[in-house]
């Protein structure tokens, strides 16, 4: 490695065994998204699902960081009420 530094000092030489391993990189957020998208027949179908899913998931994705249990239950009940209204409007 000292010879590499002398021959090419401006280049970073990384020799860790996992740097070029795709299995090690498979846990990156981009890779996870790619794996999920492979289940759809087309990009259009994926986009259609994701746009709808995002709106619905935001109703139920409550962040518990600074919420008391009572506040969390109240927000959860409100989300369920909203979901029931949406489901009934679609059904009607």
N, CA and C atoms as an extended XYZ file, in Angstrom:
276
Properties=species:S:1:pos:R:3:atomname:S:1:resname:S:1:resid:I:1 pbc="F F F"
N         0.815       -1.190        0.000 N   UNK     1
C         0.000        0.000        0.000 CA  UNK     1
C         0.862        1.259        0.000 C   UNK     1
N         2.073        1.175        0.555 N   UNK     2
C         2.975        2.327        0.531 CA  UNK     2
C         3.416        2.617       -0.900 C   UNK     2
N         3.613        1.565       -1.692 N   UNK     3
C         4.010        1.745       -3.093 CA  UNK     3
C         2.887        2.420       -3.875 C   UNK     3
N         1.654        2.048       -3.603 N   UNK     4
C         0.524        2.674       -4.292 CA  UNK     4
C         0.465        4.164       -3.971 C   UNK     4
N         0.707        4.505       -2.719 N   UNK     5
C         0.672        5.916       -2.330 CA  UNK     5
C         1.792        6.702       -2.993 C   UNK     5
N         2.936        6.076       -3.180 N   UNK     6
C         4.052        6.769       -3.824 CA  UNK     6
C         3.806        6.935       -5.317 C   UNK     6
N         3.248        5.913       -5.978 N   UNK     7
C         3.006        5.985       -7.415 CA  UNK     7
C         1.861        6.929       -7.765 C   UNK     7
N         0.787        6.879       -6.984 N   UNK     8
C        -0.394        7.710       -7.259 CA  UNK     8
C        -0.843        8.386       -5.966 C   UNK     8
N        -0.191        9.487       -5.593 N   UNK     9
C        -0.489       10.098       -4.296 CA  UNK     9
C        -1.861       10.795       -4.235 C   UNK     9
N        -2.404       11.201       -5.367 N   UNK    10
C        -3.674       11.934       -5.353 CA  UNK    10
C        -4.906       11.053       -5.343 C   UNK    10
N        -4.711        9.744       -5.326 N   UNK    11
C        -5.836        8.813       -5.400 CA  UNK    11
C        -5.993        8.108       -4.064 C   UNK    11
N        -7.228        8.009       -3.616 N   UNK    12
C        -7.496        7.312       -2.366 CA  UNK    12
C        -7.597        5.816       -2.645 C   UNK    12
N        -6.803        5.031       -1.947 N   UNK    13
C        -6.809        3.578       -2.120 CA  UNK    13
C        -7.514        2.956       -0.924 C   UNK    13
N        -8.654        2.337       -1.192 N   UNK    14
C        -9.417        1.691       -0.124 CA  UNK    14
C        -9.380        0.187       -0.366 C   UNK    14
N        -8.942       -0.555        0.620 N   UNK    15
C        -8.760       -1.990        0.410 CA  UNK    15
C        -9.636       -2.846        1.319 C   UNK    15
N       -10.653       -2.264        1.911 N   UNK    16
C       -11.532       -3.077        2.756 CA  UNK    16
C       -12.316       -4.051        1.886 C   UNK    16
N       -12.475       -5.278        2.358 N   UNK    17
C       -13.058       -6.326        1.523 CA  UNK    17
C       -14.535       -6.095        1.184 C   UNK    17
N       -15.257       -5.283        1.956 N   UNK    18
C       -16.677       -5.101        1.700 CA  UNK    18
C       -17.020       -3.909        0.825 C   UNK    18
N       -16.021       -3.146        0.395 N   UNK    19
C       -16.313       -1.923       -0.351 CA  UNK    19
C       -16.912       -2.191       -1.722 C   UNK    19
N       -16.504       -3.259       -2.377 N   UNK    20
C       -17.012       -3.559       -3.709 CA  UNK    20
C       -18.027       -4.698       -3.697 C   UNK    20
N       -18.503       -5.050       -2.537 N   UNK    21
C       -19.406       -6.181       -2.399 CA  UNK    21
C       -20.852       -5.701       -2.476 C   UNK    21
N       -21.607       -6.131       -3.501 N   UNK    22
C       -22.994       -5.689       -3.656 CA  UNK    22
C       -23.883       -6.172       -2.520 C   UNK    22
N       -23.534       -7.293       -1.922 N   UNK    23
C       -24.337       -7.790       -0.813 CA  UNK    23
C       -24.253       -6.814        0.352 C   UNK    23
N       -23.078       -6.267        0.584 N   UNK    24
C       -22.915       -5.294        1.660 CA  UNK    24
C       -23.672       -4.011        1.353 C   UNK    24
N       -23.783       -3.673        0.079 N   UNK    25
C       -24.486       -2.456       -0.310 CA  UNK    25
C       -25.989       -2.667       -0.444 C   UNK    25
N       -26.465       -3.884       -0.278 N   UNK    26
C       -27.873       -4.178       -0.527 CA  UNK    26
C       -28.795       -3.582        0.522 C   UNK    26
N       -28.262       -3.132        1.631 N   UNK    27
C       -29.107       -2.593        2.691 CA  UNK    27
C       -29.288       -1.086        2.587 C   UNK    27
N       -28.710       -0.481        1.583 N   UNK    28
C       -28.866        0.957        1.398 CA  UNK    28
C       -30.318        1.275        1.047 C   UNK    28
N       -30.811        2.467        1.424 N   UNK    29
C       -32.204        2.819        1.127 CA  UNK    29
C       -32.559        2.726       -0.355 C   UNK    29
N       -31.638        3.096       -1.232 N   UNK    30
C       -31.914        3.030       -2.671 CA  UNK    30
C       -32.109        1.583       -3.094 C   UNK    30
N       -31.285        0.692       -2.595 N   UNK    31
C       -31.396       -0.727       -2.944 CA  UNK    31
C       -32.723       -1.303       -2.445 C   UNK    31
N       -33.128       -0.888       -1.226 N   UNK    32
C       -34.402       -1.378       -0.696 CA  UNK    32
C       -35.551       -0.938       -1.586 C   UNK    32
N       -35.508        0.321       -2.042 N   UNK    33
C       -36.554        0.818       -2.934 CA  UNK    33
C       -36.557        0.057       -4.247 C   UNK    33
N       -35.369       -0.227       -4.774 N   UNK    34
C       -35.273       -0.978       -6.035 CA  UNK    34
C       -35.894       -2.366       -5.890 C   UNK    34
N       -35.622       -3.032       -4.773 N   UNK    35
C       -36.179       -4.370       -4.565 CA  UNK    35
C       -37.699       -4.331       -4.498 C   UNK    35
N       -38.251       -3.315       -3.845 N   UNK    36
C       -39.706       -3.197       -3.767 CA  UNK    36
C       -40.306       -2.947       -5.139 C   UNK    36
N       -39.638       -2.129       -5.952 N   UNK    37
C       -40.173       -1.783       -7.265 CA  UNK    37
C       -40.142       -2.974       -8.214 C   UNK    37
N       -39.253       -3.938       -7.976 N   UNK    38
C       -39.157       -5.097       -8.859 CA  UNK    38
C       -40.413       -5.964       -8.804 C   UNK    38
N       -41.223       -5.800       -7.762 N   UNK    39
C       -42.430       -6.620       -7.625 CA  UNK    39
C       -43.556       -6.156       -8.539 C   UNK    39
N       -43.438       -4.948       -9.076 N   UNK    40
C       -44.483       -4.407       -9.943 CA  UNK    40
C       -44.184       -4.721      -11.397 C   UNK    40
N       -45.240       -4.786      -12.202 N   UNK    41
C       -45.066       -5.087      -13.620 CA  UNK    41
C       -44.443       -3.923      -14.372 C   UNK    41
N       -44.783       -2.703      -13.965 N   UNK    42
C       -44.268       -1.541      -14.687 CA  UNK    42
C       -44.031       -0.396      -13.712 C   UNK    42
N       -43.289        0.599      -14.180 N   UNK    43
C       -43.029        1.778      -13.363 CA  UNK    43
C       -44.318        2.559      -13.130 C   UNK    43
N       -45.211        2.560      -14.110 N   UNK    44
C       -46.485        3.272      -13.969 CA  UNK    44
C       -47.333        2.649      -12.853 C   UNK    44
N       -47.385        1.326      -12.827 N   UNK    45
C       -48.150        0.636      -11.788 CA  UNK    45
C       -47.548        0.930      -10.411 C   UNK    45
N       -46.235        0.935      -10.338 N   UNK    46
C       -45.551        1.229       -9.088 CA  UNK    46
C       -45.873        2.648       -8.629 C   UNK    46
N       -45.800        3.605       -9.542 N   UNK    47
C       -46.064        4.999       -9.200 CA  UNK    47
C       -47.504        5.182       -8.739 C   UNK    47
N       -48.428        4.509       -9.386 N   UNK    48
C       -49.835        4.584       -9.002 CA  UNK    48
C       -50.031        4.089       -7.570 C   UNK    48
N       -49.413        2.967       -7.249 N   UNK    49
C       -49.535        2.413       -5.905 CA  UNK    49
C       -48.868        3.315       -4.875 C   UNK    49
N       -47.662        3.778       -5.185 N   UNK    50
C       -46.892        4.568       -4.225 CA  UNK    50
C       -47.595        5.885       -3.903 C   UNK    50
N       -48.177        6.534       -4.917 N   UNK    51
C       -48.836        7.814       -4.664 CA  UNK    51
C       -50.047        7.629       -3.749 C   UNK    51
N       -50.805        6.572       -3.955 N   UNK    52
C       -51.960        6.304       -3.095 CA  UNK    52
C       -51.511        5.842       -1.716 C   UNK    52
N       -50.549        4.955       -1.684 N   UNK    53
C       -50.075        4.409       -0.414 CA  UNK    53
C       -49.490        5.503        0.472 C   UNK    53
N       -48.767        6.446       -0.130 N   UNK    54
C       -48.163        7.525        0.644 CA  UNK    54
C       -49.197        8.360        1.369 C   UNK    54
N       -50.283        8.672        0.699 N   UNK    55
C       -51.331        9.480        1.323 CA  UNK    55
C       -51.997        8.733        2.473 C   UNK    55
N       -52.220        7.450        2.287 N   UNK    56
C       -52.862        6.654        3.337 CA  UNK    56
C       -51.891        6.416        4.495 C   UNK    56
N       -50.655        6.110        4.176 N   UNK    57
C       -49.667        5.812        5.217 CA  UNK    57
C       -49.414        7.025        6.103 C   UNK    57
N       -49.495        8.230        5.537 N   UNK    58
C       -49.278        9.430        6.338 CA  UNK    58
C       -50.338        9.593        7.423 C   UNK    58
N       -51.526        9.061        7.189 N   UNK    59
C       -52.565        9.111        8.222 CA  UNK    59
C       -52.148        8.335        9.464 C   UNK    59
N       -51.551        7.175        9.247 N   UNK    60
C       -51.286        6.256       10.348 CA  UNK    60
C       -49.848        6.301       10.858 C   UNK    60
N       -48.978        7.019       10.175 N   UNK    61
C       -47.580        7.088       10.589 CA  UNK    61
C       -47.425        8.194       11.628 C   UNK    61
N       -47.710        7.864       12.865 N   UNK    62
C       -47.644        8.835       13.951 CA  UNK    62
C       -46.285        8.723       14.625 C   UNK    62
N       -45.608        9.831       14.754 N   UNK    63
C       -44.298        9.820       15.398 CA  UNK    63
C       -44.491        9.954       16.904 C   UNK    63
N       -43.957        9.014       17.645 N   UNK    64
C       -44.175        8.948       19.089 CA  UNK    64
C       -43.150        9.741       19.881 C   UNK    64
N       -42.291       10.480       19.235 N   UNK    65
C       -41.145       11.054       19.925 CA  UNK    65
C       -41.534       11.870       21.164 C   UNK    65
N       -42.430       12.838       21.004 N   UNK    66
C       -42.767       13.704       22.136 CA  UNK    66
C       -44.256       13.643       22.461 C   UNK    66
N       -44.863       12.487       22.276 N   UNK    67
C       -46.291       12.331       22.545 CA  UNK    67
C       -46.515       11.520       23.811 C   UNK    67
N       -47.500       11.943       24.570 N   UNK    68
C       -47.913       11.103       25.692 CA  UNK    68
C       -48.787        9.991       25.126 C   UNK    68
N       -49.037        8.976       25.927 N   UNK    69
C       -49.868        7.859       25.476 CA  UNK    69
C       -51.279        8.342       25.159 C   UNK    69
N       -51.801        9.261       25.967 N   UNK    70
C       -53.157        9.780       25.736 CA  UNK    70
C       -53.229       10.541       24.415 C   UNK    70
N       -52.210       11.368       24.145 N   UNK    71
C       -52.182       12.106       22.872 CA  UNK    71
C       -52.080       11.146       21.688 C   UNK    71
N       -51.274       10.109       21.841 N   UNK    72
C       -51.115        9.131       20.768 CA  UNK    72
C       -52.433        8.419       20.490 C   UNK    72
N       -53.140        8.017       21.541 N   UNK    73
C       -54.444        7.363       21.365 CA  UNK    73
C       -55.439        8.288       20.682 C   UNK    73
N       -55.411        9.570       21.053 N   UNK    74
C       -56.325       10.541       20.453 CA  UNK    74
C       -56.023       10.714       18.961 C   UNK    74
N       -54.752       10.842       18.606 N   UNK    75
C       -54.375       10.978       17.194 CA  UNK    75
C       -54.713        9.711       16.415 C   UNK    75
N       -54.519        8.562       17.046 N   UNK    76
C       -54.831        7.279       16.400 CA  UNK    76
C       -56.333        7.163       16.132 C   UNK    76
N       -57.139        7.577       17.109 N   UNK    77
C       -58.593        7.540       16.938 CA  UNK    77
C       -59.017        8.489       15.821 C   UNK    77
N       -58.379        9.656       15.765 N   UNK    78
C       -58.693       10.628       14.708 CA  UNK    78
C       -58.325       10.059       13.332 C   UNK    78
N       -57.182        9.396       13.239 N   UNK    79
C       -56.760        8.790       11.969 CA  UNK    79
C       -57.735        7.694       11.550 C   UNK    79
N       -58.185        6.883       12.504 N   UNK    80
C       -59.148        5.822       12.188 CA  UNK    80
C       -60.482        6.396       11.739 C   UNK    80
N       -60.911        7.493       12.364 N   UNK    81
C       -62.153        8.152       11.950 CA  UNK    81
C       -62.026        8.670       10.523 C   UNK    81
N       -60.904        9.327       10.241 N   UNK    82
C       -60.665        9.820        8.872 CA  UNK    82
C       -60.669        8.672        7.869 C   UNK    82
N       -60.029        7.562        8.238 N   UNK    83
C       -59.958        6.416        7.331 CA  UNK    83
C       -61.350        5.840        7.064 C   UNK    83
N       -62.177        5.743        8.112 N   UNK    84
C       -63.542        5.244        7.934 CA  UNK    84
C       -64.331        6.144        6.982 C   UNK    84
N       -64.179        7.471        7.144 N   UNK    85
C       -64.880        8.415        6.262 CA  UNK    85
C       -64.426        8.244        4.811 C   UNK    85
N       -63.132        8.089        4.617 N   UNK    86
C       -62.595        7.907        3.259 CA  UNK    86
C       -63.113        6.602        2.663 C   UNK    86
N       -63.061        5.530        3.452 N   UNK    87
C       -63.506        4.222        2.959 CA  UNK    87
C       -64.994        4.242        2.616 C   UNK    87
N       -65.795        4.904        3.434 N   UNK    88
C       -67.231        4.980        3.159 CA  UNK    88
C       -67.522        5.824        1.925 C   UNK    88
N       -66.739        6.897        1.724 N   UNK    89
C       -66.964        7.740        0.541 CA  UNK    89
C       -66.586        6.996       -0.743 C   UNK    89
N       -65.577        6.138       -0.671 N   UNK    90
C       -65.183        5.344       -1.844 CA  UNK    90
C       -66.237        4.275       -2.118 C   UNK    90
N       -66.751        3.673       -1.057 N   UNK    91
C       -67.724        2.595       -1.189 CA  UNK    91
C       -69.055        3.102       -1.752 C   UNK    91
N       -69.430        4.332       -1.384 N   UNK    92
C       -70.733        4.881       -1.806 CA  UNK    92
C       -70.770        5.306       -3.249 C   UNK    92
